[in-house]
Amino acid sequence: KKHLPRHSVLFSAVYSVMVTWALLGGWAILYIYVCIFVMFGVHLLNSAILVWAVSISYILLLNTFPLRDFKDWIFPDHEGQMHEGYLTSVLLAWINARCVSFSLDRIWGRVEREESKLEGLTMLSAYSFYLPLGIMGPLVTSKTFKMSFQLDPPPLSLKLVWESLFGVARYLLWLVVTDVTSYVTFQQAFTYHPNIVSSLSLWALCGMGYAMGQFFHLKYVVMYGMSSHLARVDGVKAHGHPACIGRVHLYSDMWRHFDSGLYEFMRDYIYLPVISLLPASLFFKLLGSAICFSFVYVWHGTMDFVLIWSLLNFLGITLEGVARAVASHPTYLSLEERLTPEMVRRLHALLASPLLVMSSLSNFYFFAGSTVGHIFVRRII
């Protein structure tokens, strides 16, 4: 970026594609490029609705002919499906979202279009496969990515080297902690044995649920933390690792601070564009949220436990929005004025407790699937 700025995008594209090729194989790259070529061609038609229609349709058609057959041919054995095939599916989900960001930023004029179609395709390839964010995430918008090539890179200094190495060492430490805990605590292994989960006492069951949440958080601290740190060293302003879920008690805060990249994506490309076309009211804001969680369901995979998780999350966001509306009503405000600050805090905790329980149960479905999620619901409720 410093010495050959005119060729930095091309170098990034070639380097990222070649490394991904070495990891997944050439046929997997071709399989992914089908999506890139389709989305690039659609964005040239300058229709945001068409971009979204093709993007969602492409995700829904991944498990049908011919895309499913093509992937089964690329990874014919079980081992390939579970390793390279899984990574290909994860990368394709990221790339689908990146193609939407790339397309809408140019259709809506947020980003200046490249001078030629070849330059545009090169930029999209660099953005889609960009390492280290490629498979690991988190999401950054195409505007943020392109801006990194327009800014001057920071000068090399001892401070920069120290901060870079310290960040890598920090996330390597958390990687060790995460790996060791998988051998010491068995909450993830229990999810494959519902009979054992059913036999746990209520205290042990709740401890297992809390441990699943903390392990899930640590996994994304390592994944998002390491990749976003290296991206920031490279000049891409990626979001950092997620906030600890042990201190987050509101649905809105969980979505805002756990996966900030996905939150920014849904806010900028779904929620705000939708509600800008509708009258200003709580109902239409909730409609915008419903559309966002519909995307979450499709993007994460149309499975039953993802549907339950998405619906409960939407219900939580809805109840939170209703509670905010009630809290701003003069009658409620007059009630709080008659209470001491300590009692107000206790009242807030009492009212938020059912929401916290529902938040935990919804996440148990996402962490462990429907069978174990049903066990938690039956035992706790």
N, C-alpha and C positions, 0 to 999 in steps of 0.2 A: 504493500500500500504506500510505502514511503518512497521507494526507489523506482518502481514501475507502476504508478497509479493507473495508467491507461489499460494495463493488462491484469490488474488485480482481480477483477471480477472473473475473467476467463480462468486465471490460475486457481481461484477459489472453487469454481465450478469443476474444473478438471480434477483437481486434487481430491475434493469431496466425493465425486463420483467414483474415482478410481479406488479410494479406500473402501467405500461401500461395496464396490464390485468385489474387492478382495474378501470382504466379510460375508457377503450374501451370494455372490456369483453373478455372472453376466446375464443369465436369463431373468433373474430377479430384478436386475436393473431395467431390462426391457419391459417387464411386467409393470414396474412402477412408472416408467416413461409413458405408458399408454394413458395413464391418468393425467400426467403433465401435458402431453400433447392435446388431449381432449379439452382440458380446462384452459389451456393457452388459446386454442382456437375459439372457444366460446367467449372468452373475454374480449376478443376482437370485435364481437357483435355489439358491444357497449350496452348490454342489458344485465343489470344487477339481478333481476328476477330469474333470468335464464341461467346466470352463474350459480345461484343457489339451487335451482331446480336440478341442474346437471350434477352439482356436487353431492346433494343428498341422494339422488338417484344412483349415482356411481357407488356410494357406500352401500346402499340397499341391494345392489346387484352383485356385490362381491361374492356372495354365496350362491350365485346362479350361473348358468351357462352363458358365455364361455369363460368368464373370469375365474370361476372356481375350478373348472377343468384345466385351465392353463396353469393355475397355481399347483394343482395336484400333480400335473405333469412335471413341473419344475422340482417339486419336493415329493417324490413318490413314496418314500419310506417314513415310518413314524418318527424316527430320530430327526430327520430333516424337517418334518412338519413342526415338531416341538421346538426346534432351535432356529434355524434359518427362516423357516416358514413363519414362525411367530414374530421374529424381528422384522420380517418383510411386512407383515400386517400392521405392526405398530408404526413402522416408518411410513407406510401408505396412509394411515390415519393422520399423522402429522402433516404429510405432504398435501393431503386433500385440504386441510385447513389453511396451509400456507398458500395454496393456489387460490383459495377464496380471498385471502388477504391481498395477494398480488393483484388479482383481477379487480376487486372493488376499489382498492386504492387508486388505480388508474382510471377506472370508469368514473369515479366520483371526483377526480382531480386532486386527490390528496398527494399524489406522487406524479411527477412528470414522466410521461412515457418515454421509453428508450427510442433512439432515433430510427432504428430499424427493427424488423421482426426478429432477425438473428440476434441482435443485442438483447432484445426482450426475452427471448428464449434462453439465452446465456444467463441473464440475471435471474430468471425463474429457476434454472437448474442450480445455480449457486445458492440461491435462497432455500430451495427445497432440500438439498442434500447437505447444507452447510454444517461442517463439523466445528465444534463438538455438539451442536444442538440437534443434529439430524435425527437420531433415534431416541436420544435421551430426553429431549425437550429442555426447557420449556418453550412455549410459543413466543415469538417476537413478531411484530407486524412487519410487513414488507417495507413500510416507511422507515422504521427503525433500522432495518437491515441495510437498506440502500444508503441511508444517512451515514453509516459507518464507513462507506467508501468515499464520502465527500468531505469528511473531517480529517484534519491532519493527525496522524498517529502520535501518541505521546513519545517524547524522546527517551531513549534507553538510559536508565540510571540505576544506581544501586537500590534506591527506594522502590522502583518498579520491579526489579528482580526479587527483592525481599518480599514485597507484597504478593507477588505471583507465587513464589515458593511457599510462603506461609499459608496462602489459601489452599494450595494443592495438599500440603501436609495436613491442614485442618480437616479436609473432607476425606482424606485417606484414613485419618484417625477414626472418623465416624463410620467409614466403611468397615474397618476392623471391628468396631463395637457392634455394628449391625450383623456382621458375619458371626461373631462370637455368640451373640444372643440367640441366633437361630439354632445353636448347639446346646444352649443352656436352658432356654425356655421353649416350649413346644406348642405355643398357641397356633402357629400356622399349620403344624402337622395335625393338630386336633381337628382342624376343619375338614380333613379327609376321613374322619372317623366320627360320624354323628352319634354313634352309640356311646362313645366315651364322653362327648360333650353333654349328652342327656344325663349321664351318671354323675356329673359334677355337682357339688353343692352350689347354692346360690352365690355365696361369697366367691368361690372358685370360678364360677361362670362369669361373674362380673369382672373378676381379675383377668380372666382370659380375654374378655371383650376390651378391657382397657389396654392390655398388652398388644392385642391386634392393632389397635389404633396407634400406639406408640411405635410399633414396628413399621407400620405403613408410613408414618411420618418420617422415621429414620431413613427408610428406603428412598423417599423423595428428597430428603436432605442431601443424601449422597448423589442421587441422579441429577436433580436440578442444581444443587449447590456446585458440584464439580463442573458441570457443563456450562452453567451461566458464569461462573468465575473465569473459566478459560475464554469464554466469548467476550467478557468485559475487558480482559487483557488484550484481546484482538480488536477492541474498539466498538464492539456491538453491545449496546446497552440492554442486556437481558435482565429479566427479573431474577431476584435471588431465590434462595431456598425457602420453603414454606414455613409459616409460623407454627409453633408447637400447638397441636390440637388440644393439649391438656389445659390451655388457658383461653381457648376460644369457646364461647357459649352461645353465640348468635349465628344463625344460618348465613346472614349477609356477610358477617366477618369471616366465616369459614371460606366462602367462595371468593371473597375479596383478597384474603391473605394466604390461603393455602396454595392455590394455583393462580397466581396473579396474571400470568400470560393468557390462560384460558378465559379468565374473568374479563381481561381487557379485550380479548377477541370478541366475546359475546356482547359486551357492552357497545363496542364501536361498530360491529358489523350486523348485529341482530337487534338488541334492545333499543338503543337510541334511534336507529333508522325507523324502527316500527312505531315507537310511540310518537315520533315527530310527525307521523302521518295521521295520528289519531287525536281526538279531543283530550285535553288535560284532565284526567280523573283517575281515581284509584283503580277503578275497574279496568281501564285500558292499560294502566301500568302492570296490573296483574296479567293481562293478556300478553303483554310483551314478555313477562317472566315465563309464562306458559310456553311460548314459542322458543325461548332460550332453553328450557329444560327438555323440550321435544328434541332439539338439536343434540343436547347432552345424551339423551337416550339413544338416538341413532348413531352418534359418533362413537360412543363407548361400546356399541354392539347391542343389537336388539335381542337381548336375553331377558328372562323373566326377572332375575334379581336386579338387573340394571333398571328395568321398568319400575320395580318397587322402590328402589333407591331414588330414582328421578322423581317419582310421584310424591314420595315423602318429603323430598327436598323442596319441591314446589309448594306443598302444603305448609311446610315450615316457613318459607318466604312469605306466603300469603298471610299466615297468622301473625307473623312479625309486622307486616305492613298494616294489617288491621289494628294491631296493638298500638302502633305508632299513631294511627289516626285517632284512636280512643284516647291516647295519652295527651293529645293536643286539645281535647274537648274541654271547655270551661268547667263542666261539672266535675270531671276527674281532677283537673288542676286545683279546684277548690278543695277537693278531698285531701290531696297531698299537702296543701297549705296548713291543714289542721293537724298534720302528723309531724313528728320530730324527724330529723334527717336519718336517724338510725332506723326508725320504723318505715320510712320511705324505701330505704335500701332493702329491708326485709320483705316489704311488699313486692318490690321488683323481683327479688329472688324467688318468692312464692309463685308469682305469675309466670316467671320464665322457666320454672322447673319442669312442667310437662313438655315444653318445647325442647329442653335439653335431653330429656329421656327419649323423645321421638328422634332427635338428631342422632343420638347414640345408636338406637335400634336401626335406623336407616343405614348408617355406616356399617353395621354388622352384616347387613345383607350384601353390601358392596365388597366387604373384606372376605366373606366366607361363603357367599352363595345363598340360595333360597332355603335349602334344607336346614343349615345351621342357623340362618336368620330366623326361621320359624321357631326353632327351639328357644332362642333368646326371647322372642315375643311371648311365647307361651309361659316361660318360666318367670319372666319379669312382670308381665302384665296380668 
